């Protein structure tokens, strides 16, 4: 017993907590308003503590005094204006800053403002999420108001760990395995429940994974208990865990999936056709249950950052359309220049807001075309990389996936690490295995349940081929993709294997997403034009569809120009549409 005494004392002193049962989110706990396609989302970060946080952090240190003032007063002085803007843009779900790392005492004023703003939102049927930080601690304030918090700090080599690196000197990371810090978070959470929030969001997940899973499981149990005691709906939980395949399972505890994975607004920038949000959306859809709604922010625009830039009309429209076309939702962050310019009624911000409103109104009015929509795909692409980390080893995978997106290849994606959790009620005609992956016999046996009888597995020339299911692509084809972003011979090989539900488009910078809406038993073809010019005519070849469509089609578009569509060719083996005057986005309802 004596030899264990030092260990027991250490655990007692540090207050370490160890994992119990891990909570798994249930579809029945997802409210109807939070289903994919039922909401339009906006981040409304703000209040005194958010303005101070911005001043203490690299991304907000350059805010003007006017930008900080508007951010400070967005819930009180500018609260009614903000509500009017939300209603104009058909935004029905937001988050507001409840707790971001200051002490309970320091955050009390902000909580009072949040409660009032939350009540105003609820009067207009806007759902509200409480933003909380899991790990951030503004140490000057915390050490004074909560002296015991000195013991809650993460240490590395005996030194406190800064949030985001040493340049953020006011921000330390707390240790989620410390019981004192965990209890402090739970107190913030309980106050959020009592205030009437519809959901909770946790940011700053710079902590050990198992400790986070235990913490979020305990918060979910608190939410279930609160719902039972009060008779109110259980609040939705979502967190910012990013895209590392080794950490994605944290999302299994949550009802919704949020990310800030945009690395540019979509569009054509010089000679670059930027479509990488598509592969990230497919990555999330493949690795997590299909019932979970997902939404994402774009922190980096083509010109700068979300805090220092205002979208052009084309970016605003295309960002909304690209998200919904592939079964996600844009979660705009307007903190900084955009928020200030909007409140001050400056023309650039008003124009951007007008186009966001126009596109949100369209998705709201045609909600039935988006609710629970899932990709129609007969191609499965495997990967093993975090799609946010692009380096020499992962670049080929990213370019391969972007090539498929640009070619309107309808594909699903799953990481090899989470293959055993992959569940789909469909059969694939082709599986694409990049050179970075060598399938094991167990992998192949598991994959077989998702393959049609005539399916083929497309692998590198050097990959072991155990039977005639395997088809090789060449090293030259991969070299073309790596150097030029495209290989026509590879695309030809893949389309001949996939055989079904193929869509071909004859214009550069135009692509398609084919989705199926379960409740409507209907297929919807989303057409996106990434170019800045209006395309006079686009030919869409639908001859590869397995479910033949009649000549009675319907075209819808939120754009100002009059977009039309007609059938140019129809037969037992062929179907072509002509779309005229395509500005940015059109929806073809197939009957």
GIPE-V633489 format. One line per field, one symbol per residue. psi: psi as a letter, one per 20 degrees, with the letter a starting at -180 (. if undefined). A space follows every 10 residues. Layout:
psi=???
This chain:
psi=hhiighgggg hggikqqqpb ppqpqphhio qhijqpiiqp qppmqarghh hggghjqghi hjprhgghgg ghkhifhjgh ggggggghjk pjprqqogpj irrgghiggh hggggghggg ghhkkpqpqo pqphiqpnhg gghghmhiih iippqokjqq pqpjriimhi oqpqoiiphg hghgghgggg hgghikqirq pprmlmrpgh hgggghghgh hggggggghi jqqpqqpqrm ibjphiihih ihhqhroqqm ipjqqqaood jpoojihghh ghgghhirqi ipqqqqqnhp rhhcrhhjqp qrggggghgg ggghhjkapp nqojpcgggg hghjlqgggh gghghggghh hghghkhiih pkqqqoqjpp pqrjqoihoo ahhihggghg ghghghjkpo qrqqqhhkhi ippqmrpqhq poorhipopr hhgghhhhij prhjqqoorr hippohajhp pqrrhhghhg gghijqohhg gggghhghgq lqpppjqqjp rqpoqpoghi lqppopppoi qiqppgpppo okhjphoqqa inrppqqirh qoprqqphpp ahjqoqqppq mofgpqpoop .
